C-alpha cells in the first residue's frame, strides 16, 4: 500500500489537499489525492511534477528547469493525471498517481506542484501611474500561489533513523519563563525521515507538552537539518525531554530523544 497523511492535511489559499505527502513503499503502484476548491468562485490549477532539494536549514527549493535532474529524482518512474483542473466553488477533483517500480533499490523523490492559474476574466494588468510623469504606466502583478507535496518511492528500503545533536537552549533572561531550543536532527541511513518533535516534561499521566513542531522532513540530499523550537512555558531548572517521533509508522514511534535541564 502507499502511506499518506490524513485528509485535509494541506491547504494554501482556497485550495485544500487531502494529503501533504505520499509514500510508495513497494506494495502498491497507485495513489489518489483530492484537490478541493474551498472558495466561492471558480478556480483553475496547473499540476506539474518537479524536483526539489533540501538544504541544512530545512528550506526546500525547486531545481532549475535547465539543471540536471538530481540523483533522487522520481520523475522517470511517476505518472499522474490530470494536468489541469477547473473547479467550481466547493468542488473537488481526484488526481491519480501511478509508479513504475525502479529496478534499483533505494529511495527516490519528486514533488507534485499545484499552481493556481489566473482567472479568465481577470482585470487588465496595466494601469496608469499617478506620479506626475506623462504617459507613465505601472504593471499590476497578481501573485499566484503554488503548493507542492513530496512523492516518495521506496524500493526494498525503509525510512532512515536519526539522532539529535548540538542541542542548545537560549533564554532571554535567567528568571523569565520561556526559551528557544536549537538542535540538529542528524539522519542515520540512506533514506529520509519524517516526523514530529515534542519537548515534554513528566511521564505517563503527568506528561505535559511544552513545545512541538509537526511534519518535519529530513531528505537524503542533506545529512542533517537545523531546527529551532519555541518553548514559551518552560521555567529555569525544569527537567524536560526532547523527542522526535516517526510520523509514517501506524503508531508514532520514537526515533530519537535527548534529556535536558532548562538553564
N, C-alpha and C positions, 0 to 999 in steps of 0.2 A: 504494500500500500504506500501512498505518499503521506507525508506528515505536513500539516499546515496549521496556521494559527486559528484561533476561534473566530466565528463570524463577527462582522463589524469591527475588525481589528485595526483597520487603517482608514483614514479619512483626510481629504485635502479639499478645501473649498467646499463645493456642493457635491463632490464625488465621494462616495463611500465604497470601500472594498471589503469583500467577505474575508479576505486573508491578507496578511502582510508578509508572508513567507511560505514558500512551497519547497519541500524536500522530497525528491525521488530516492528511495532507499533500496531500489533493486527489485521490489516485489510488485510494482505497478508501473505501467507505462503511460498512464493518462491522469490528468488532474483537471479540475474545473474551479475557476474563481468567478465571482459575480461582481459586476460594477453596478452601483446604484446612483441615480441622479436624485439627490435629496433637495434640489432646488425647485423653484416654482415656474421656471421657464425651460424650454428645450435646451439641450446641451449636446455637443459633439466632441468626440475624443479620438485621437490617433494612438494606436498601440504599436510599440516597437520593441524589439529585443536588442539590448545594448550590453556592452561590457563596462564594468566599473571596477575601480581598485580602491582599497582602504589604506590609509596611512596610519602611522602610530598614534596620531591624535584622534583617531576614530572617525575622521571625515572620509566619506566615500565619494569619489569623483569619477565622472564619466571618462572613458578612454577616448581620445580624439578619433574622429571617424577615419582619418588618414594614417593612423598609427597601427602597427602590427597588433593582431589580437593577442591578449595575454595568454600565458600557458593555462590558466584556469578557465578560459572561455568555454562555455557550453553551447554556443550558438550553432555549432555544426551538428549537434545531436537533438536540438529542440525545434519543434514546430508549434504554431499556435494559430488560432482563428477565432474571431475576425480581426482585421487590422484597423478597421474604422468602425465607430459605434455612434449612432444617433439615438439619444434617449429623451423621451418626453418627461415632464415633471413626475417624479416619484416612480419612474420606470427603472427596470433592471435589465442586464444583459449578461449572459454566460460567456466566458472566454475559456476555450478549451485548449489545453496544453498537452502535447504528446512528446515523449522522449524515445529516442533510439539508443539502446544501451551501448555505451562505448566499449571498445574491445579492451582497453587498458583499465586496470584497477586504479582507484583513487577518487578524488572529488573535483568536480567541475562546477562553475557557477557563471550565470549571466543574469541580467535583470530585465524584467518586464516593465517598460516605461509607458505610463498612460498620461498623455498630454492633452489638455483642453484646447480645442480649436476655436478661433474667433467666430462669433455669430455671423450668419449670412447677412443680416440686416444691420450690422454694426455701423455706427456713425462714421463719417469721413474722418480720416486720421490727421488731416491738415487743417490748422486753424490760424487765423491772423493774429500776429503778435501786437499787443498794445504796449509797445515800448518806445514809441516815438520815432521809430525807423520806418521810412516809407517802404511799402511792399514787403514788410517783414512777415515771415511765416514761421510757425513752430510745428514740429511733428509731435502729435499726441501718441504716446506709447502706452499700449494696453498690455499689462503683464499677464501672461498665460501660465497657469501653474502646471506643474508636472510632478507626478509621484511615481516611484519605482519600487518594485518588490523583488527580492532575490529568488532565483530559481536554482536550487542546489541539486546536483546529480551525483549520487554516491554509488560507486561500483565496487563491490567487495571491500567496503570501507565503512568505518564508523566515525562518529564525531570525535574530535580530539579531546583530551583532558586539558587542564590548565592549573596554574597556581598563582598566588598573589605575592607580589614583590614590591619593595620600596614603599611600604606603607608609611604615610606621614599624616599627622593631624595638625591643622592650622587653626589657631584661635585668635580672635580679635582682642581678647583680654583674659586675665587669669581668673576672674571671678564671674564673668558673664556666661550665661548659657549659650550653647550653640557652637558648632565647629564645622570645618570643611576638611574632608578626608581626600587625600590624593594617593593613588597607588597604580601599579602596573598589573594588568591582567596578562600573564605570560602563557602562551599556547604551548602545550606539550603534545607532539604528534603532528602528522601531516595534514589533518583535516581542520575544519572550522569548529568553533564552539559558539553556542548561542544560549543565553540565559538571563537570569535576574540577579541583582546584587541587593543584599539587605544588611543593614547594620542593626543588630539585635542586642538586647540585654535580657538577663534572666533565662530560665529554662522552663519547658513544659507550659503549664497554665500561666505561669508568671512571665512568660516571654513577651517582650514588647519591641515593636519595630521602631527604631529611632531614625531611620532614613532608608530610602530604597530607590533603585533605578530598574526599569523593566526593559526587556528586549535588547540586551547588549550582545552584539556580534563581534567576533574576532576571526577574521578570514586568513587563509593560508599565506597571502602575499605579505603579511607582516607578522612577526613572531610575538609582538606584544602591543598592548594598547593602553595608553594613559587615561585614567578615569578620575573624575572628581565627583565626590558625593557629598551633598549638603546634609548635615545632621543638626537641625536647629534646636533639638530638645535635649542634647547631651549636656552633662554638667561635669565640672572638674572632679577627677578621682573616680569616675564611673567606669566600671568594667563592662566591656562590650565585645562583640564578636562580629567580624565581617565575613559574610558568606556569599559565595557565588554558586547558584544552582542551575542545573541543566534544564532548560525550558522545553527541549524536544522530547524528553522522556515522558511516558504516560503519567508518572508521578514525579514531582520535582525532586531531582536527585542532587545532593550536594557534590559539587565538583572541587571546590577549593574554599579554604577558610583561614582566618587569622585572628588571634586574640589580641586585645589591646586595652590599655587603661587611658582614659581621656585625661590629658595633662591639665 
